Amino acid sequence: MNDSISTLDELLSDPMVLLVMERDRVRPEQVRMLLERVRRPSAEEPFVPPAHVIARTCQKPWLCP
């Protein structure tokens, strides 16, 4: 593997990556599906704002437990 790999297709076609995936019983389609699922947040999963947003809203005493 070299440092010039820039796309997922290139990464998933790399012979060394394919060998490791085969050993781990992982198929390229599974990797693509996982990355696609992570890229698009689901409407079913609750959105948790970052800590700095929560901390800013908790400056008012009645908002924090």
PDB file of N, CA, C and O in Angstrom:
ATOM      1  N   MET A   1       0.856  -1.172   0.000  1.00  0.00           N
ATOM      2  CA  MET A   1       0.000   0.000   0.000  1.00  0.00           C
ATOM      3  C   MET A   1       0.897   1.228   0.000  1.00  0.00           C
ATOM      4  O   MET A   1       1.927   1.257   0.672  1.00  0.00           O
ATOM      5  N   ASN A   2       0.500   2.231  -0.751  1.00  0.00           N
ATOM      6  CA  ASN A   2       1.307   3.447  -0.786  1.00  0.00           C
ATOM      7  C   ASN A   2       0.498   4.638  -0.289  1.00  0.00           C
ATOM      8  O   ASN A   2      -0.691   4.509   0.005  1.00  0.00           O
ATOM      9  N   ASP A   3       1.142   5.793  -0.195  1.00  0.00           N
ATOM     10  CA  ASP A   3       0.487   6.982   0.357  1.00  0.00           C
ATOM     11  C   ASP A   3      -0.393   7.707  -0.642  1.00  0.00           C
ATOM     12  O   ASP A   3      -1.025   8.702  -0.287  1.00  0.00           O
ATOM     13  N   SER A   4      -0.454   7.242  -1.873  1.00  0.00           N
ATOM     14  CA  SER A   4      -1.218   7.966  -2.885  1.00  0.00           C
ATOM     15  C   SER A   4      -2.666   7.487  -3.022  1.00  0.00           C
ATOM     16  O   SER A   4      -3.389   7.976  -3.889  1.00  0.00           O
ATOM     17  N   ILE A   5      -3.098   6.551  -2.194  1.00  0.00           N
ATOM     18  CA  ILE A   5      -4.482   6.076  -2.251  1.00  0.00           C
ATOM     19  C   ILE A   5      -5.395   7.200  -1.760  1.00  0.00           C
ATOM     20  O   ILE A   5      -5.220   7.731  -0.664  1.00  0.00           O
ATOM     21  N   SER A   6      -6.372   7.547  -2.599  1.00  0.00           N
ATOM     22  CA  SER A   6      -7.209   8.682  -2.230  1.00  0.00           C
ATOM     23  C   SER A   6      -8.702   8.379  -2.262  1.00  0.00           C
ATOM     24  O   SER A   6      -9.494   9.199  -1.798  1.00  0.00           O
ATOM     25  N   THR A   7      -9.107   7.242  -2.788  1.00  0.00           N
ATOM     26  CA  THR A   7     -10.539   6.944  -2.834  1.00  0.00           C
ATOM     27  C   THR A   7     -10.810   5.599  -2.181  1.00  0.00           C
ATOM     28  O   THR A   7      -9.912   4.773  -2.018  1.00  0.00           O
ATOM     29  N   LEU A   8     -12.046   5.403  -1.819  1.00  0.00           N
ATOM     30  CA  LEU A   8     -12.450   4.140  -1.223  1.00  0.00           C
ATOM     31  C   LEU A   8     -12.264   2.993  -2.215  1.00  0.00           C
ATOM     32  O   LEU A   8     -11.847   1.901  -1.830  1.00  0.00           O
ATOM     33  N   ASP A   9     -12.569   3.235  -3.475  1.00  0.00           N
ATOM     34  CA  ASP A   9     -12.381   2.199  -4.494  1.00  0.00           C
ATOM     35  C   ASP A   9     -10.929   1.754  -4.560  1.00  0.00           C
ATOM     36  O   ASP A   9     -10.642   0.560  -4.647  1.00  0.00           O
ATOM     37  N   GLU A  10     -10.026   2.706  -4.518  1.00  0.00           N
ATOM     38  CA  GLU A  10      -8.601   2.367  -4.555  1.00  0.00           C
ATOM     39  C   GLU A  10      -8.193   1.582  -3.308  1.00  0.00           C
ATOM     40  O   GLU A  10      -7.444   0.609  -3.393  1.00  0.00           O
ATOM     41  N   LEU A  11      -8.684   2.006  -2.176  1.00  0.00           N
ATOM     42  CA  LEU A  11      -8.358   1.323  -0.933  1.00  0.00           C
ATOM     43  C   LEU A  11      -8.880  -0.108  -0.942  1.00  0.00           C
ATOM     44  O   LEU A  11      -8.167  -1.039  -0.568  1.00  0.00           O
ATOM     45  N   LEU A  12     -10.125  -0.278  -1.369  1.00  0.00           N
ATOM     46  CA  LEU A  12     -10.729  -1.607  -1.366  1.00  0.00           C
ATOM     47  C   LEU A  12     -10.207  -2.507  -2.476  1.00  0.00           C
ATOM     48  O   LEU A  12     -10.512  -3.700  -2.491  1.00  0.00           O
ATOM     49  N   SER A  13      -9.443  -1.975  -3.386  1.00  0.00           N
ATOM     50  CA  SER A  13      -8.838  -2.816  -4.416  1.00  0.00           C
ATOM     51  C   SER A  13      -7.366  -3.091  -4.143  1.00  0.00           C
ATOM     52  O   SER A  13      -6.713  -3.800  -4.908  1.00  0.00           O
ATOM     53  N   ASP A  14      -6.848  -2.540  -3.070  1.00  0.00           N
ATOM     54  CA  ASP A  14      -5.454  -2.769  -2.709  1.00  0.00           C
ATOM     55  C   ASP A  14      -5.287  -4.234  -2.277  1.00  0.00           C
ATOM     56  O   ASP A  14      -6.050  -4.716  -1.439  1.00  0.00           O
ATOM     57  N   PRO A  15      -4.304  -4.944  -2.836  1.00  0.00           N
ATOM     58  CA  PRO A  15      -4.123  -6.368  -2.520  1.00  0.00           C
ATOM     59  C   PRO A  15      -3.914  -6.655  -1.029  1.00  0.00           C
ATOM     60  O   PRO A  15      -4.434  -7.642  -0.511  1.00  0.00           O
ATOM     61  N   MET A  16      -3.168  -5.811  -0.350  1.00  0.00           N
ATOM     62  CA  MET A  16      -2.921  -6.043   1.077  1.00  0.00           C
ATOM     63  C   MET A  16      -4.210  -5.867   1.883  1.00  0.00           C
ATOM     64  O   MET A  16      -4.499  -6.654   2.784  1.00  0.00           O
ATOM     65  N   VAL A  17      -4.965  -4.847   1.555  1.00  0.00           N
ATOM     66  CA  VAL A  17      -6.241  -4.607   2.235  1.00  0.00           C
ATOM     67  C   VAL A  17      -7.184  -5.782   1.981  1.00  0.00           C
ATOM     68  O   VAL A  17      -7.862  -6.248   2.897  1.00  0.00           O
ATOM     69  N   LEU A  18      -7.224  -6.250   0.762  1.00  0.00           N
ATOM     70  CA  LEU A  18      -8.083  -7.391   0.427  1.00  0.00           C
ATOM     71  C   LEU A  18      -7.685  -8.649   1.202  1.00  0.00           C
ATOM     72  O   LEU A  18      -8.550  -9.411   1.634  1.00  0.00           O
ATOM     73  N   LEU A  19      -6.392  -8.865   1.378  1.00  0.00           N
ATOM     74  CA  LEU A  19      -5.942 -10.028   2.151  1.00  0.00           C
ATOM     75  C   LEU A  19      -6.382  -9.939   3.612  1.00  0.00           C
ATOM     76  O   LEU A  19      -6.845 -10.922   4.191  1.00  0.00           O
ATOM     77  N   VAL A  20      -6.233  -8.768   4.191  1.00  0.00           N
ATOM     78  CA  VAL A  20      -6.640  -8.583   5.588  1.00  0.00           C
ATOM     79  C   VAL A  20      -8.154  -8.732   5.716  1.00  0.00           C
ATOM     80  O   VAL A  20      -8.644  -9.359   6.654  1.00  0.00           O
ATOM     81  N   MET A  21      -8.883  -8.159   4.779  1.00  0.00           N
ATOM     82  CA  MET A  21     -10.341  -8.289   4.818  1.00  0.00           C
ATOM     83  C   MET A  21     -10.767  -9.749   4.663  1.00  0.00           C
ATOM     84  O   MET A  21     -11.692 -10.202   5.337  1.00  0.00           O
ATOM     85  N   GLU A  22     -10.107 -10.470   3.793  1.00  0.00           N
ATOM     86  CA  GLU A  22     -10.426 -11.888   3.606  1.00  0.00           C
ATOM     87  C   GLU A  22     -10.163 -12.669   4.893  1.00  0.00           C
ATOM     88  O   GLU A  22     -10.972 -13.503   5.300  1.00  0.00           O
ATOM     89  N   ARG A  23      -9.033 -12.392   5.521  1.00  0.00           N
ATOM     90  CA  ARG A  23      -8.706 -13.057   6.786  1.00  0.00           C
ATOM     91  C   ARG A  23      -9.763 -12.772   7.851  1.00  0.00           C
ATOM     92  O   ARG A  23     -10.120 -13.651   8.636  1.00  0.00           O
ATOM     93  N   ASP A  24     -10.261 -11.527   7.869  1.00  0.00           N
ATOM     94  CA  ASP A  24     -11.258 -11.114   8.861  1.00  0.00           C
ATOM     95  C   ASP A  24     -12.688 -11.426   8.421  1.00  0.00           C
ATOM     96  O   ASP A  24     -13.647 -11.121   9.130  1.00  0.00           O
ATOM     97  N   ARG A  25     -12.815 -12.032   7.254  1.00  0.00           N
ATOM     98  CA  ARG A  25     -14.133 -12.377   6.692  1.00  0.00           C
ATOM     99  C   ARG A  25     -15.018 -11.144   6.514  1.00  0.00           C
ATOM    100  O   ARG A  25     -16.200 -11.150   6.857  1.00  0.00           O
ATOM    101  N   VAL A  26     -14.422 -10.103   5.976  1.00  0.00           N
ATOM    102  CA  VAL A  26     -15.131  -8.860   5.684  1.00  0.00           C
ATOM    103  C   VAL A  26     -15.127  -8.668   4.180  1.00  0.00           C
ATOM    104  O   VAL A  26     -14.088  -8.794   3.532  1.00  0.00           O
ATOM    105  N   ARG A  27     -16.290  -8.363   3.629  1.00  0.00           N
ATOM    106  CA  ARG A  27     -16.406  -8.135   2.188  1.00  0.00           C
ATOM    107  C   ARG A  27     -16.437  -6.636   1.900  1.00  0.00           C
ATOM    108  O   ARG A  27     -16.920  -5.863   2.728  1.00  0.00           O
ATOM    109  N   PRO A  28     -15.938  -6.219   0.759  1.00  0.00           N
ATOM    110  CA  PRO A  28     -15.953  -4.792   0.410  1.00  0.00           C
ATOM    111  C   PRO A  28     -17.353  -4.172   0.484  1.00  0.00           C
ATOM    112  O   PRO A  28     -17.498  -3.013   0.871  1.00  0.00           O
ATOM    113  N   GLU A  29     -18.373  -4.936   0.116  1.00  0.00           N
ATOM    114  CA  GLU A  29     -19.748  -4.404   0.182  1.00  0.00           C
ATOM    115  C   GLU A  29     -20.126  -4.050   1.611  1.00  0.00           C
ATOM    116  O   GLU A  29     -20.845  -3.077   1.838  1.00  0.00           O
ATOM    117  N   GLN A  30     -19.648  -4.830   2.580  1.00  0.00           N
ATOM    118  CA  GLN A  30     -19.949  -4.545   3.982  1.00  0.00           C
ATOM    119  C   GLN A  30     -19.300  -3.231   4.425  1.00  0.00           C
ATOM    120  O   GLN A  30     -19.899  -2.442   5.156  1.00  0.00           O
ATOM    121  N   VAL A  31     -18.088  -3.018   3.978  1.00  0.00           N
ATOM    122  CA  VAL A  31     -17.384  -1.776   4.326  1.00  0.00           C
ATOM    123  C   VAL A  31     -18.107  -0.585   3.720  1.00  0.00           C
ATOM    124  O   VAL A  31     -18.318   0.428   4.386  1.00  0.00           O
ATOM    125  N   ARG A  32     -18.485  -0.712   2.455  1.00  0.00           N
ATOM    126  CA  ARG A  32     -19.218   0.379   1.797  1.00  0.00           C
ATOM    127  C   ARG A  32     -20.537   0.676   2.508  1.00  0.00           C
ATOM    128  O   ARG A  32     -20.887   1.838   2.716  1.00  0.00           O
ATOM    129  N   MET A  33     -21.264  -0.377   2.878  1.00  0.00           N
ATOM    130  CA  MET A  33     -22.551  -0.200   3.549  1.00  0.00           C
ATOM    131  C   MET A  33     -22.366   0.484   4.904  1.00  0.00           C
ATOM    132  O   MET A  33     -23.135   1.375   5.266  1.00  0.00           O
ATOM    133  N   LEU A  34     -21.346   0.065   5.647  1.00  0.00           N
ATOM    134  CA  LEU A  34     -21.068   0.671   6.943  1.00  0.00           C
ATOM    135  C   LEU A  34     -20.730   2.150   6.802  1.00  0.00           C
ATOM    136  O   LEU A  34     -21.255   2.984   7.540  1.00  0.00           O
ATOM    137  N   LEU A  35     -19.864   2.471   5.867  1.00  0.00           N
ATOM    138  CA  LEU A  35     -19.477   3.873   5.676  1.00  0.00           C
ATOM    139  C   LEU A  35     -20.650   4.724   5.198  1.00  0.00           C
ATOM    140  O   LEU A  35     -20.778   5.884   5.589  1.00  0.00           O
ATOM    141  N   GLU A  36     -21.495   4.156   4.365  1.00  0.00           N
ATOM    142  CA  GLU A  36     -22.676   4.896   3.902  1.00  0.00           C
ATOM    143  C   GLU A  36     -23.643   5.149   5.054  1.00  0.00           C
ATOM    144  O   GLU A  36     -24.235   6.223   5.152  1.00  0.00           O
ATOM    145  N   ARG A  37     -23.799   4.156   5.920  1.00  0.00           N
ATOM    146  CA  ARG A  37     -24.700   4.305   7.067  1.00  0.00           C
ATOM    147  C   ARG A  37     -24.183   5.370   8.032  1.00  0.00           C
ATOM    148  O   ARG A  37     -24.970   6.136   8.589  1.00  0.00           O
ATOM    149  N   VAL A  38     -22.892   5.420   8.228  1.00  0.00           N
ATOM    150  CA  VAL A  38     -22.304   6.414   9.131  1.00  0.00           C
ATOM    151  C   VAL A  38     -22.384   7.807   8.522  1.00  0.00           C
ATOM    152  O   VAL A  38     -22.573   8.794   9.232  1.00  0.00           O
ATOM    153  N   ARG A  39     -22.240   7.878   7.207  1.00  0.00           N
ATOM    154  CA  ARG A  39     -22.268   9.176   6.529  1.00  0.00           C
ATOM    155  C   ARG A  39     -23.644   9.827   6.600  1.00  0.00           C
ATOM    156  O   ARG A  39     -23.743  11.045   6.752  1.00  0.00           O
ATOM    157  N   ARG A  40     -24.708   9.034   6.491  1.00  0.00           N
ATOM    158  CA  ARG A  40     -26.073   9.561   6.548  1.00  0.00           C
ATOM    159  C   ARG A  40     -26.667   9.279   7.921  1.00  0.00           C
ATOM    160  O   ARG A  40     -26.987   8.128   8.216  1.00  0.00           O
ATOM    161  N   PRO A  41     -26.823  10.275   8.755  1.00  0.00           N
ATOM    162  CA  PRO A  41     -27.442  10.020  10.059  1.00  0.00           C
ATOM    163  C   PRO A  41     -28.894   9.590   9.894  1.00  0.00           C
ATOM    164  O   PRO A  41     -29.624  10.122   9.058  1.00  0.00           O
ATOM    165  N   SER A  42     -29.290   8.641  10.687  1.00  0.00           N
ATOM    166  CA  SER A  42     -30.642   8.111  10.620  1.00  0.00           C
ATOM    167  C   SER A  42     -31.611   9.007  11.398  1.00  0.00           C
ATOM    168  O   SER A  42     -31.253   9.587  12.423  1.00  0.00           O
ATOM    169  N   ALA A  43     -32.833   9.107  10.893  1.00  0.00           N
ATOM    170  CA  ALA A  43     -33.857   9.888  11.590  1.00  0.00           C
ATOM    171  C   ALA A  43     -34.296   9.167  12.862  1.00  0.00           C
ATOM    172  O   ALA A  43     -34.832   9.798  13.773  1.00  0.00           O
ATOM    173  N   GLU A  44     -34.077   7.866  12.935  1.00  0.00           N
ATOM    174  CA  GLU A  44     -34.479   7.082  14.099  1.00  0.00           C
ATOM    175  C   GLU A  44     -33.527   7.265  15.271  1.00  0.00           C
ATOM    176  O   GLU A  44     -33.929   7.125  16.426  1.00  0.00           O
ATOM    177  N   GLU A  45     -32.269   7.577  14.984  1.00  0.00           N
ATOM    178  CA  GLU A  45     -31.290   7.725  16.045  1.00  0.00           C
ATOM    179  C   GLU A  45     -31.322   9.152  16.586  1.00  0.00           C
ATOM    180  O   GLU A  45     -31.315  10.106  15.808  1.00  0.00           O
ATOM    181  N   PRO A  46     -31.356   9.308  17.905  1.00  0.00           N
ATOM    182  CA  PRO A  46     -31.402  10.666  18.468  1.00  0.00           C
ATOM    183  C   PRO A  46     -30.103  11.415  18.206  1.00  0.00           C
ATOM    184  O   PRO A  46     -29.018  10.834  18.199  1.00  0.00           O
ATOM    185  N   PHE A  47     -30.238  12.697  17.995  1.00  0.00           N
ATOM    186  CA  PHE A  47     -29.074  13.548  17.780  1.00  0.00           C
ATOM    187  C   PHE A  47     -28.636  14.111  19.121  1.00  0.00           C
ATOM    188  O   PHE A  47     -29.431  14.743  19.817  1.00  0.00           O
ATOM    189  N   VAL A  48     -27.397  13.893  19.487  1.00  0.00           N
ATOM    190  CA  VAL A  48     -26.848  14.439  20.726  1.00  0.00           C
ATOM    191  C   VAL A  48     -25.921  15.583  20.335  1.00  0.00           C
ATOM    192  O   VAL A  48     -24.935  15.368  19.630  1.00  0.00           O
ATOM    193  N   PRO A  49     -26.229  16.802  20.789  1.00  0.00           N
ATOM    194  CA  PRO A  49     -25.372  17.940  20.424  1.00  0.00           C
ATOM    195  C   PRO A  49     -24.001  17.814  21.072  1.00  0.00           C
ATOM    196  O   PRO A  49     -23.846  17.121  22.078  1.00  0.00           O
ATOM    197  N   PRO A  50     -23.010  18.481  20.498  1.00  0.00           N
ATOM    198  CA  PRO A  50     -21.667  18.452  21.084  1.00  0.00           C
ATOM    199  C   PRO A  50     -21.668  19.040  22.497  1.00  0.00           C
ATOM    200  O   PRO A  50     -22.539  19.833  22.854  1.00  0.00           O
ATOM    201  N   ALA A  51     -20.677  18.634  23.287  1.00  0.00           N
ATOM    202  CA  ALA A  51     -20.606  19.049  24.696  1.00  0.00           C
ATOM    203  C   ALA A  51     -20.573  20.558  24.863  1.00  0.00           C
ATOM    204  O   ALA A  51     -21.170  21.083  25.803  1.00  0.00           O
ATOM    205  N   HIS A  52     -19.883  21.273  23.964  1.00  0.00           N
ATOM    206  CA  HIS A  52     -19.794  22.722  24.139  1.00  0.00           C
ATOM    207  C   HIS A  52     -21.153  23.394  23.936  1.00  0.00           C
ATOM    208  O   HIS A  52     -21.396  24.465  24.492  1.00  0.00           O
ATOM    209  N   VAL A  53     -22.033  22.788  23.156  1.00  0.00           N
ATOM    210  CA  VAL A  53     -23.381  23.339  22.974  1.00  0.00           C
ATOM    211  C   VAL A  53     -24.209  23.088  24.231  1.00  0.00           C
ATOM    212  O   VAL A  53     -24.944  23.965  24.684  1.00  0.00           O
ATOM    213  N   ILE A  54     -24.083  21.886  24.790  1.00  0.00           N
ATOM    214  CA  ILE A  54     -24.823  21.563  26.018  1.00  0.00           C
ATOM    215  C   ILE A  54     -24.348  22.459  27.154  1.00  0.00           C
ATOM    216  O   ILE A  54     -25.168  22.985  27.906  1.00  0.00           O
ATOM    217  N   ALA A  55     -23.050  22.640  27.289  1.00  0.00           N
ATOM    218  CA  ALA A  55     -22.503  23.468  28.367  1.00  0.00           C
ATOM    219  C   ALA A  55     -22.998  24.903  28.254  1.00  0.00           C
ATOM    220  O   ALA A  55     -23.288  25.539  29.268  1.00  0.00           O
ATOM    221  N   ARG A  56     -23.099  25.424  27.025  1.00  0.00           N
ATOM    222  CA  ARG A  56     -23.554  26.802  26.826  1.00  0.00           C
ATOM    223  C   ARG A  56     -25.018  26.944  27.260  1.00  0.00           C
ATOM    224  O   ARG A  56     -25.389  27.963  27.844  1.00  0.00           O
ATOM    225  N   THR A  57     -25.854  25.936  26.982  1.00  0.00           N
ATOM    226  CA  THR A  57     -27.269  26.035  27.350  1.00  0.00           C
ATOM    227  C   THR A  57     -27.473  25.837  28.835  1.00  0.00           C
ATOM    228  O   THR A  57     -28.494  26.265  29.373  1.00  0.00           O
ATOM    229  N   CYS A  58     -26.539  25.204  29.509  1.00  0.00           N
ATOM    230  CA  CYS A  58     -26.667  24.952  30.945  1.00  0.00           C
ATOM    231  C   CYS A  58     -26.210  26.135  31.782  1.00  0.00           C
ATOM    232  O   CYS A  58     -26.132  26.015  33.005  1.00  0.00           O
ATOM    233  N   GLN A  59     -25.911  27.254  31.179  1.00  0.00           N
ATOM    234  CA  GLN A  59     -25.516  28.421  31.957  1.00  0.00           C
ATOM    235  C   GLN A  59     -26.711  28.994  32.713  1.00  0.00           C
ATOM    236  O   GLN A  59     -26.543  29.714  33.697  1.00  0.00           O
ATOM    237  N   LYS A  60     -27.895  28.677  32.259  1.00  0.00           N
ATOM    238  CA  LYS A  60     -29.099  29.104  32.979  1.00  0.00           C
ATOM    239  C   LYS A  60     -29.419  28.002  34.003  1.00  0.00           C
ATOM    240  O   LYS A  60     -29.590  26.849  33.607  1.00  0.00           O
ATOM    241  N   PRO A  61     -29.505  28.310  35.276  1.00  0.00           N
ATOM    242  CA  PRO A  61     -29.626  27.283  36.328  1.00  0.00           C
ATOM    243  C   PRO A  61     -30.823  26.351  36.157  1.00  0.00           C
ATOM    244  O   PRO A  61     -30.731  25.188  36.551  1.00  0.00           O
ATOM    245  N   TRP A  62     -31.920  26.796  35.601  1.00  0.00           N
ATOM    246  CA  TRP A  62     -33.102  25.935  35.513  1.00  0.00           C
ATOM    247  C   TRP A  62     -33.001  24.910  34.379  1.00  0.00           C
ATOM    248  O   TRP A  62     -33.858  24.032  34.276  1.00  0.00           O
ATOM    249  N   LEU A  63     -31.978  25.000  33.528  1.00  0.00           N
ATOM    250  CA  LEU A  63     -31.837  24.035  32.436  1.00  0.00           C
ATOM    251  C   LEU A  63     -31.028  22.811  32.838  1.00  0.00           C
ATOM    252  O   LEU A  63     -31.143  21.765  32.199  1.00  0.00           O
ATOM    253  N   CYS A  64     -30.217  22.916  33.877  1.00  0.00           N
ATOM    254  CA  CYS A  64     -29.346  21.806  34.269  1.00  0.00           C
ATOM    255  C   CYS A  64     -29.849  21.159  35.547  1.00  0.00           C
ATOM    256  O   CYS A  64     -30.365  21.837  36.435  1.00  0.00           O
ATOM    257  N   PRO A  65     -29.697  19.857  35.633  1.00  0.00           N
ATOM    258  CA  PRO A  65     -30.131  19.152  36.868  1.00  0.00           C
ATOM    259  C   PRO A  65     -29.209  19.459  38.037  1.00  0.00           C
ATOM    260  O   PRO A  65     -29.423  18.956  39.141  1.00  0.00           O
TER     261      PRO A  65
END
